Structures are given as C-alpha cells and as structure tokens.
C-alpha cells in the first residue's frame, strides 16, 4: 500500500503544493534543463509575520540578516550531537582548505542551548538532538532559515549512528527509503486530531553518488538499504536491556529477521520525519549512518571507545568526500 492510499489524511490543502509538485514533475521530465531550486515553505501564515523568530536557533528575520549570513549555503549536514557537528565543520574546513587549521568556529546558536550550528564557506552543520520530535523542531526552523536566506540548490544530509541488522559493525548505510516499525515507507503525524501520512522517499541519485564516493575512498564498507525509524531506543527497537521488556529473545530475533527480509539494513530514530520534511521543502536529501553493532548478535555496545570514535568518523569522511567532489566539479565548470 502506498503512503497516500487507504489512510485518513488531512488534505495537504493548498494549490501551492499542487503547483510545486507539478513543477517538480516537469523538472524530472526535462533533466537536461538547468534549474535553480529554492527551498519551499508551505505556510501562508508566515506572510503575515513582521518578524519570524526562529526561537530554538536564537535567530530571526528582524534581528539578523539571514541572506547575508546564510545565502551562500549549498550543503547542510545535520546530526544528533553538538560535539559531532562541531567536529564535522572542523573536518570539512580542513578537507576544503577553506580556513586555517587552528581557526575557531563559533556556535551561531550560542544564544540557546537547544541546538548548535556552525558554518564554513557553503557548508552549514547543525545538531538536531535525539528522536523524531527533536529533529522535527529543528527542521521546521532550518527550512524557514534557508527559505528566508533565499538559498537555492541545497543538499542536506543527515550523518549519524545506528544499529545494523546482519551487517558488520562499522558498515556505513546510505538510506534508500525510511520505513516505520511495521516496515512501511511512511511517516505519520497527528495534526488537529487527524492522521497525516507523508512519503519518506529520499533522493536516489544522491544515494548512488554517495555510494560511488565510498568506492573511491575504499576505506570502509558502504551499502544502500532501507532504514527503520523507531519512536524509541529500547522496546521500539526490540532491545532486551531496557527497564521494561515483555518479549523473549526468540521474539526479538523473529522481528529483526522480518525487518531484514523487508530490506532493512539499520535502525535509528530520525530518518522518517527527515525524509518527509525534506521532500516537502524540495531539498535534495540523504541519510548516511554508520552501524555500531549487529543487533542480531546483541543489544549493548561493547566495542572500545577508540573503535566507536573511528566508526563515527566514517559518515563524516564519506560526506566530506562528496562535498569536496561536488565543489571541485562546480569550479571546473564555472
């Protein structure tokens, strides 16, 4: 069943969305034409705001010149940990040789403790916390920020960690499609008491480009597969080590093997809403997560701190390689 069939939906009202989807279809039909893709918002109420306050970023259209600050952004990388996203901006700055090695990268969101944001050149790095509610709040404000800044042709990639299913720890998974805990490719949200179902499709050409970059790096195993997005780290992911558990090891194995049969390669807690919101806003998006363990073999992380740190660098290396390759290609054609 497709995400938009057999479900109780609020109509995604608006002729604006219809026109947007029609335009996107026309772009797909004419791949040889060059287009400048803006970042879409679908909210007529924003036009009535004198100052759009991005509260959780401590930014706003009245208090900050968002086009001057962010108008050149072409790549956005998001991840759960503020430390990881600062590490990424330091890594990408060195890769692109944009700044001196000892440069400081101030937290643009220093006025709040909710999220952290760093920028170097055309690359923006933002933390999103843990789980669907946290990343959804961040994405609402990030999408509005990019829109207000008049950014175009933006690629956004979530980098993170996950539990693998039948994969060696350290394997990097580029998400083909995000599925829910019943293995269906959809994201459900209750709005005004009714269930809205949204697609979790991700950009397949971007996924293939990332896979090719990994082959060129030739430093770690990378696969393309489905990612299961859950609402919880413990029971929602069939763990046996939470404070509560009402199922057996056999039940867990049966469930995870069903997931594997459905094409699921890894499990995390953000990809579904990330895919849904990026698709609505017209952002080219991908999810790149490293697996820290094989969930068929256990629930707890027993690898050394050093090894886990090495694993967590792998998505950064892959995405950094992709960004560097894209910027080099653009420079050669300009």
C-alpha positions as a LaTeX table, in Angstrom:
\begin{tabular}{lrrr}
\hline
Residue & $x$ (\AA) & $y$ (\AA) & $z$ (\AA) \\
\hline
Unk1 & 0.00 & 0.00 & 0.00 \\
Unk2 & 1.30 & 3.40 & $-0.95$ \\
Unk3 & 1.56 & 6.03 & 1.81 \\
Unk4 & $-1.30$ & 8.05 & 0.38 \\
Unk5 & $-3.74$ & 5.17 & $-0.11$ \\
Unk6 & $-6.15$ & 3.76 & 2.44 \\
Unk7 & $-5.20$ & 6.28 & 5.12 \\
Unk8 & $-7.10$ & 9.01 & 6.95 \\
Unk9 & $-5.44$ & 12.18 & 5.73 \\
Unk10 & $-5.87$ & 15.88 & 6.16 \\
Unk11 & $-5.73$ & 17.21 & 2.60 \\
Unk12 & $-2.33$ & 18.87 & 2.19 \\
Unk13 & $-4.59$ & 21.76 & 1.13 \\
Unk14 & $-3.15$ & 24.30 & $-0.97$ \\
Unk15 & $-2.82$ & 24.89 & $-4.61$ \\
Unk16 & 0.73 & 25.95 & $-3.72$ \\
Unk17 & 1.68 & 22.34 & $-3.00$ \\
Unk18 & $-0.07$ & 21.14 & $-6.15$ \\
Unk19 & 1.84 & 23.65 & $-8.26$ \\
Unk20 & 5.07 & 22.73 & $-6.51$ \\
Unk21 & 4.61 & 19.00 & $-7.18$ \\
Unk22 & 3.70 & 19.74 & $-10.79$ \\
Unk23 & 6.86 & 21.82 & $-11.18$ \\
Unk24 & 8.97 & 19.09 & $-9.64$ \\
Unk25 & 7.46 & 16.55 & $-12.07$ \\
Unk26 & 8.24 & 18.85 & $-15.00$ \\
Unk27 & 11.84 & 19.12 & $-13.80$ \\
Unk28 & 12.15 & 15.35 & $-13.71$ \\
Unk29 & 10.76 & 15.16 & $-17.25$ \\
Unk30 & 13.40 & 17.62 & $-18.53$ \\
Unk31 & 16.65 & 16.56 & $-16.83$ \\
Unk32 & 18.86 & 18.44 & $-19.29$ \\
Unk33 & 17.44 & 21.83 & $-18.37$ \\
Unk34 & 19.23 & 23.80 & $-15.67$ \\
Unk35 & 17.05 & 24.86 & $-12.76$ \\
Unk36 & 17.67 & 26.85 & $-9.64$ \\
Unk37 & 15.80 & 25.03 & $-6.88$ \\
Unk38 & 14.60 & 27.19 & $-3.99$ \\
Unk39 & 13.72 & 25.94 & $-0.53$ \\
Unk40 & 9.94 & 25.78 & $-0.21$ \\
Unk41 & 7.75 & 26.52 & 2.77 \\
Unk42 & 4.04 & 25.74 & 2.64 \\
Unk43 & 2.53 & 28.12 & 5.18 \\
Unk44 & 0.59 & 31.24 & 4.09 \\
Unk45 & 0.54 & 32.49 & 7.69 \\
Unk46 & 4.26 & 33.27 & 7.51 \\
Unk47 & 3.50 & 36.18 & 5.17 \\
Unk48 & 1.65 & 37.95 & 7.96 \\
Unk49 & 4.62 & 37.82 & 10.35 \\
Unk50 & 6.55 & 41.05 & 10.69 \\
Unk51 & 9.44 & 39.13 & 12.28 \\
Unk52 & 9.73 & 35.36 & 12.00 \\
Unk53 & 11.50 & 34.34 & 15.21 \\
Unk54 & 13.43 & 31.08 & 14.92 \\
Unk55 & 13.22 & 30.60 & 18.66 \\
Unk56 & 15.24 & 27.40 & 19.09 \\
Unk57 & 18.10 & 28.84 & 17.00 \\
Unk58 & 18.02 & 32.24 & 18.71 \\
Unk59 & 17.77 & 33.81 & 15.24 \\
Unk60 & 15.09 & 35.81 & 13.45 \\
Unk61 & 14.30 & 37.74 & 10.30 \\
Unk62 & 14.06 & 41.01 & 12.24 \\
Unk63 & 17.14 & 40.55 & 14.41 \\
Unk64 & 19.51 & 39.01 & 11.84 \\
Unk65 & 20.35 & 39.48 & 8.18 \\
Unk66 & 19.73 & 35.87 & 7.20 \\
Unk67 & 20.55 & 36.28 & 3.47 \\
Unk68 & 23.94 & 37.80 & 4.36 \\
Unk69 & 24.64 & 35.10 & 6.96 \\
Unk70 & 23.39 & 32.03 & 5.10 \\
Unk71 & 22.64 & 32.95 & 1.48 \\
Unk72 & 25.67 & 31.08 & 0.14 \\
Unk73 & 24.79 & 27.76 & 1.81 \\
Unk74 & 24.74 & 24.82 & $-0.60$ \\
Unk75 & 25.35 & 21.89 & 1.76 \\
Unk76 & 23.72 & 21.27 & 5.12 \\
Unk77 & 24.80 & 18.42 & 7.36 \\
Unk78 & 22.76 & 17.56 & 10.44 \\
Unk79 & 23.47 & 15.11 & 13.25 \\
Unk80 & 22.37 & 14.38 & 16.77 \\
Unk81 & 25.34 & 15.53 & 18.81 \\
Unk82 & 26.58 & 19.14 & 19.05 \\
Unk83 & 30.10 & 17.78 & 19.53 \\
Unk84 & 29.81 & 15.67 & 16.37 \\
Unk85 & 28.61 & 18.62 & 14.30 \\
Unk86 & 31.44 & 20.86 & 15.51 \\
Unk87 & 33.84 & 18.03 & 14.72 \\
Unk88 & 32.33 & 17.81 & 11.25 \\
Unk89 & 32.74 & 21.52 & 10.50 \\
Unk90 & 36.39 & 21.34 & 11.58 \\
Unk91 & 36.84 & 18.28 & 9.38 \\
Unk92 & 35.20 & 19.78 & 6.30 \\
Unk93 & 37.08 & 23.07 & 6.69 \\
Unk94 & 40.35 & 21.12 & 6.58 \\
Unk95 & 39.15 & 19.00 & 3.64 \\
Unk96 & 38.17 & 22.04 & 1.61 \\
Unk97 & 41.15 & 24.11 & 2.81 \\
Unk98 & 38.75 & 26.99 & 3.45 \\
Unk99 & 40.15 & 28.09 & 6.80 \\
Unk100 & 43.43 & 27.82 & 8.64 \\
Unk101 & 43.81 & 24.63 & 10.66 \\
Unk102 & 43.56 & 26.44 & 14.01 \\
Unk103 & 40.55 & 28.58 & 13.13 \\
Unk104 & 37.76 & 28.85 & 15.69 \\
Unk105 & 34.20 & 28.05 & 14.66 \\
Unk106 & 31.74 & 29.87 & 16.88 \\
Unk107 & 28.34 & 28.37 & 17.61 \\
Unk108 & 25.87 & 30.54 & 15.66 \\
Unk109 & 23.11 & 29.39 & 18.04 \\
Unk110 & 25.06 & 30.34 & 21.16 \\
Unk111 & 22.01 & 32.23 & 22.45 \\
Unk112 & 20.24 & 28.93 & 23.10 \\
Unk113 & 21.21 & 25.52 & 24.46 \\
Unk114 & 18.74 & 23.59 & 22.28 \\
Unk115 & 20.83 & 23.19 & 19.13 \\
Unk116 & 24.30 & 24.04 & 17.87 \\
Unk117 & 25.09 & 25.46 & 14.43 \\
Unk118 & 28.41 & 26.00 & 12.68 \\
Unk119 & 29.27 & 27.32 & 9.23 \\
Unk120 & 32.31 & 27.36 & 6.98 \\
Unk121 & 32.04 & 28.53 & 3.37 \\
Unk122 & 28.94 & 26.99 & 1.76 \\
Unk123 & 28.63 & 24.26 & 4.41 \\
Unk124 & 26.27 & 24.50 & 7.38 \\
Unk125 & 26.49 & 21.99 & 10.23 \\
Unk126 & 23.58 & 21.70 & 12.69 \\
Unk127 & 22.83 & 19.40 & 15.63 \\
Unk128 & 19.29 & 18.02 & 15.96 \\
Unk129 & 19.20 & 16.12 & 19.23 \\
Unk130 & 17.73 & 12.65 & 19.58 \\
Unk131 & 14.47 & 11.32 & 18.14 \\
Unk132 & 11.70 & 12.49 & 15.81 \\
Unk133 & 10.31 & 15.37 & 17.94 \\
Unk134 & 13.72 & 16.99 & 18.39 \\
Unk135 & 14.80 & 16.79 & 14.75 \\
Unk136 & 11.33 & 17.90 & 13.55 \\
Unk137 & 11.50 & 21.12 & 15.58 \\
Unk138 & 14.99 & 21.80 & 14.25 \\
Unk139 & 13.95 & 21.11 & 10.64 \\
Unk140 & 10.98 & 23.49 & 10.77 \\
Unk141 & 13.29 & 26.32 & 11.74 \\
Unk142 & 16.15 & 25.22 & 9.47 \\
Unk143 & 13.87 & 25.06 & 6.42 \\
Unk144 & 12.49 & 28.52 & 7.23 \\
Unk145 & 16.02 & 29.83 & 7.73 \\
Unk146 & 17.13 & 28.55 & 4.32 \\
Unk147 & 13.96 & 29.97 & 2.75 \\
Unk148 & 14.36 & 33.39 & 4.35 \\
Unk149 & 18.04 & 33.40 & 3.32 \\
Unk150 & 16.98 & 32.79 & $-0.33$ \\
Unk151 & 19.19 & 29.70 & $-0.57$ \\
Unk152 & 18.98 & 27.63 & $-3.76$ \\
Unk153 & 20.16 & 24.19 & $-4.87$ \\
Unk154 & 20.71 & 23.00 & $-1.30$ \\
Unk155 & 21.70 & 19.42 & $-0.48$ \\
Unk156 & 21.02 & 18.23 & 3.06 \\
Unk157 & 22.49 & 15.08 & 4.59 \\
Unk158 & 21.88 & 13.54 & 8.00 \\
Unk159 & 25.00 & 11.88 & 9.39 \\
Unk160 & 24.75 & 9.65 & 12.42 \\
Unk161 & 24.95 & 6.29 & 14.11 \\
Unk162 & 22.63 & 3.31 & 14.04 \\
Unk163 & 22.21 & $-0.34$ & 14.88 \\
Unk164 & 22.82 & $-2.68$ & 11.97 \\
Unk165 & 20.88 & $-5.80$ & 11.03 \\
Unk166 & 23.15 & $-8.51$ & 9.66 \\
Unk167 & 25.97 & $-6.08$ & 8.91 \\
Unk168 & 29.47 & $-5.92$ & 10.33 \\
Unk169 & 29.91 & $-3.09$ & 12.84 \\
Unk170 & 31.43 & $-0.07$ & 11.14 \\
Unk171 & 29.46 & $-0.56$ & 7.92 \\
Unk172 & 28.03 & 2.70 & 6.56 \\
Unk173 & 24.41 & 2.62 & 5.36 \\
Unk174 & 23.11 & 5.13 & 2.83 \\
Unk175 & 19.35 & 5.06 & 3.20 \\
Unk176 & 17.30 & 4.01 & 0.19 \\
Unk177 & 13.99 & 4.56 & 1.96 \\
Unk178 & 12.99 & 5.19 & 5.55 \\
Unk179 & 10.39 & 2.76 & 6.88 \\
Unk180 & 8.41 & 2.68 & 10.12 \\
Unk181 & 8.41 & $-0.07$ & 12.73 \\
Unk182 & 5.98 & $-2.09$ & 10.59 \\
Unk183 & 8.39 & $-1.77$ & 7.60 \\
Unk184 & 6.15 & 0.62 & 5.64 \\
Unk185 & 7.67 & 3.65 & 3.87 \\
Unk186 & 5.65 & 6.35 & 5.57 \\
Unk187 & 5.73 & 8.98 & 8.28 \\
Unk188 & 2.54 & 9.56 & 10.27 \\
Unk189 & 1.76 & 12.68 & 12.25 \\
Unk190 & $-1.43$ & 13.65 & 14.07 \\
Unk191 & $-2.47$ & 17.20 & 13.14 \\
Unk192 & $-5.70$ & 18.70 & 14.50 \\
Unk193 & $-6.65$ & 15.24 & 15.74 \\
Unk194 & $-6.32$ & 13.58 & 12.34 \\
Unk195 & $-3.54$ & 11.41 & 10.96 \\
Unk196 & $-1.50$ & 12.85 & 8.12 \\
Unk197 & 0.61 & 10.37 & 6.16 \\
Unk198 & 3.68 & 11.61 & 4.30 \\
Unk199 & 6.12 & 9.92 & 1.96 \\
Unk200 & 9.62 & 9.06 & 3.17 \\
Unk201 & 11.27 & 8.90 & $-0.26$ \\
Unk202 & 14.86 & 10.10 & $-0.46$ \\
Unk203 & 16.89 & 11.21 & $-3.48$ \\
Unk204 & 18.10 & 8.01 & $-5.16$ \\
Unk205 & 20.62 & 9.74 & $-7.43$ \\
Unk206 & 22.24 & 11.34 & $-4.38$ \\
Unk207 & 22.38 & 7.94 & $-2.66$ \\
Unk208 & 24.16 & 6.47 & $-5.67$ \\
Unk209 & 26.63 & 9.38 & $-5.78$ \\
Unk210 & 27.45 & 8.81 & $-2.12$ \\
Unk211 & 27.95 & 5.10 & $-2.75$ \\
Unk212 & 30.32 & 5.93 & $-5.61$ \\
Unk213 & 32.27 & 8.28 & $-3.33$ \\
Unk214 & 32.68 & 5.45 & $-0.83$ \\
Unk215 & 34.02 & 3.18 & $-3.56$ \\
Unk216 & 36.53 & 5.85 & $-4.49$ \\
Unk217 & 37.57 & 6.27 & $-0.85$ \\
Unk218 & 37.88 & 2.49 & $-0.47$ \\
Unk219 & 38.32 & 2.70 & 3.31 \\
Unk220 & 35.17 & 1.04 & 4.68 \\
Unk221 & 32.15 & $-0.97$ & 3.58 \\
Unk222 & 29.15 & 1.07 & 2.42 \\
Unk223 & 25.75 & $-0.27$ & 1.36 \\
Unk224 & 22.42 & 1.17 & 0.23 \\
Unk225 & 19.39 & $-0.18$ & 2.06 \\
Unk226 & 16.23 & 0.68 & 3.95 \\
Unk227 & 16.46 & 2.31 & 7.36 \\
Unk228 & 13.88 & 1.60 & 10.05 \\
Unk229 & 12.96 & 4.69 & 12.06 \\
Unk230 & 11.50 & 4.00 & 15.50 \\
Unk231 & 9.99 & 6.10 & 18.28 \\
Unk232 & 12.18 & 4.59 & 20.99 \\
Unk233 & 15.70 & 3.24 & 21.58 \\
Unk234 & 14.70 & 0.25 & 23.71 \\
Unk235 & 11.36 & $-1.55$ & 23.27 \\
Unk236 & 10.71 & 0.15 & 19.94 \\
Unk237 & 13.92 & $-1.41$ & 18.62 \\
Unk238 & 13.31 & $-4.85$ & 20.19 \\
Unk239 & 16.08 & $-4.47$ & 22.77 \\
Unk240 & 16.19 & $-6.81$ & 25.74 \\
Unk241 & 18.10 & $-4.47$ & 28.07 \\
Unk242 & 15.62 & $-1.67$ & 28.80 \\
Unk243 & 13.84 & $-1.02$ & 32.10 \\
Unk244 & 10.81 & $-2.87$ & 30.68 \\
Unk245 & 10.60 & $-5.85$ & 28.32 \\
Unk246 & 7.61 & $-8.11$ & 27.67 \\
Unk247 & 9.07 & $-10.31$ & 24.91 \\
Unk248 & 11.67 & $-13.06$ & 24.55 \\
Unk249 & 14.96 & $-13.37$ & 22.70 \\
Unk250 & 13.13 & $-15.54$ & 20.17 \\
Unk251 & 10.51 & $-12.81$ & 19.66 \\
Unk252 & 13.26 & $-10.26$ & 19.12 \\
Unk253 & 15.08 & $-12.43$ & 16.59 \\
Unk254 & 11.87 & $-13.12$ & 14.68 \\
Unk255 & 11.07 & $-9.40$ & 14.45 \\
Unk256 & 14.57 & $-8.32$ & 13.39 \\
Unk257 & 14.75 & $-11.06$ & 10.77 \\
Unk258 & 11.40 & $-9.89$ & 9.37 \\
Unk259 & 12.90 & $-6.43$ & 9.16 \\
Unk260 & 15.92 & $-7.81$ & 7.34 \\
Unk261 & 13.66 & $-9.64$ & 4.88 \\
Unk262 & 11.91 & $-6.32$ & 4.24 \\
Unk263 & 15.21 & $-4.80$ & 3.17 \\
Unk264 & 16.02 & $-3.04$ & 6.45 \\
Unk265 & 19.77 & $-2.65$ & 6.98 \\
Unk266 & 19.81 & $-0.44$ & 10.04 \\
Unk267 & 17.72 & 1.18 & 12.78 \\
Unk268 & 17.70 & 4.77 & 14.07 \\
Unk269 & 15.19 & 7.38 & 15.27 \\
Unk270 & 15.13 & 10.35 & 12.90 \\
Unk271 & 15.12 & 9.36 & 9.23 \\
Unk272 & 11.36 & 9.22 & 8.58 \\
Unk273 & 10.49 & 12.79 & 9.53 \\
Unk274 & 13.76 & 13.98 & 7.99 \\
Unk275 & 12.86 & 12.40 & 4.64 \\
Unk276 & 9.26 & 13.61 & 4.77 \\
Unk277 & 10.08 & 17.24 & 5.60 \\
Unk278 & 12.94 & 17.48 & 3.12 \\
Unk279 & 10.74 & 16.16 & 0.33 \\
Unk280 & 8.01 & 18.71 & 1.15 \\
Unk281 & 10.53 & 21.56 & 1.06 \\
Unk282 & 12.20 & 20.47 & $-2.19$ \\
Unk283 & 15.54 & 19.69 & $-0.57$ \\
Unk284 & 17.77 & 17.02 & $-2.11$ \\
Unk285 & 18.32 & 14.77 & 0.91 \\
Unk286 & 20.19 & 11.70 & 2.08 \\
Unk287 & 20.77 & 9.80 & 5.31 \\
Unk288 & 24.23 & 8.36 & 5.99 \\
Unk289 & 24.63 & 6.37 & 9.21 \\
Unk290 & 27.34 & 4.04 & 10.46 \\
Unk291 & 26.33 & 0.85 & 12.26 \\
Unk292 & 27.86 & 0.48 & 15.72 \\
Unk293 & 26.80 & $-3.14$ & 16.26 \\
Unk294 & 24.86 & $-6.01$ & 14.68 \\
Unk295 & 21.54 & $-6.13$ & 16.51 \\
Unk296 & 21.10 & $-9.80$ & 15.62 \\
Unk297 & 24.08 & $-10.51$ & 17.88 \\
Unk298 & 23.34 & $-8.24$ & 20.82 \\
Unk299 & 21.93 & $-5.00$ & 22.22 \\
Unk300 & 24.73 & $-3.30$ & 24.12 \\
Unk301 & 27.80 & $-1.53$ & 22.78 \\
Unk302 & 30.88 & $-3.42$ & 23.92 \\
Unk303 & 33.41 & $-2.02$ & 21.44 \\
Unk304 & 36.18 & 0.21 & 22.74 \\
Unk305 & 35.76 & 3.98 & 22.87 \\
Unk306 & 38.52 & 4.37 & 20.29 \\
Unk307 & 36.86 & 1.98 & 17.85 \\
Unk308 & 33.46 & 3.64 & 18.24 \\
Unk309 & 35.07 & 7.03 & 17.62 \\
Unk310 & 36.63 & 5.64 & 14.44 \\
Unk311 & 33.25 & 4.34 & 13.30 \\
Unk312 & 31.57 & 7.71 & 13.91 \\
Unk313 & 34.10 & 9.45 & 11.67 \\
Unk314 & 33.12 & 7.35 & 8.67 \\
Unk315 & 29.93 & 9.23 & 7.70 \\
Unk316 & 31.89 & 12.47 & 8.03 \\
Unk317 & 34.60 & 11.14 & 5.73 \\
Unk318 & 32.07 & 9.99 & 3.13 \\
Unk319 & 30.01 & 13.18 & 3.15 \\
Unk320 & 33.17 & 15.29 & 3.19 \\
Unk321 & 34.40 & 13.44 & 0.10 \\
Unk322 & 31.07 & 14.04 & $-1.64$ \\
Unk323 & 31.07 & 17.78 & $-0.86$ \\
Unk324 & 34.67 & 18.14 & $-1.99$ \\
Unk325 & 33.90 & 16.32 & $-5.24$ \\
Unk326 & 30.82 & 18.49 & $-5.90$ \\
Unk327 & 32.67 & 21.73 & $-5.25$ \\
Unk328 & 35.55 & 20.66 & $-7.47$ \\
Unk329 & 33.16 & 19.81 & $-10.31$ \\
Unk330 & 31.40 & 23.15 & $-9.96$ \\
Unk331 & 34.71 & 25.02 & $-10.01$ \\
Unk332 & 35.77 & 23.22 & $-13.18$ \\
Unk333 & 32.52 & 24.14 & $-14.95$ \\
Unk334 & 32.39 & 27.76 & $-13.83$ \\
\hline
\end{tabular}
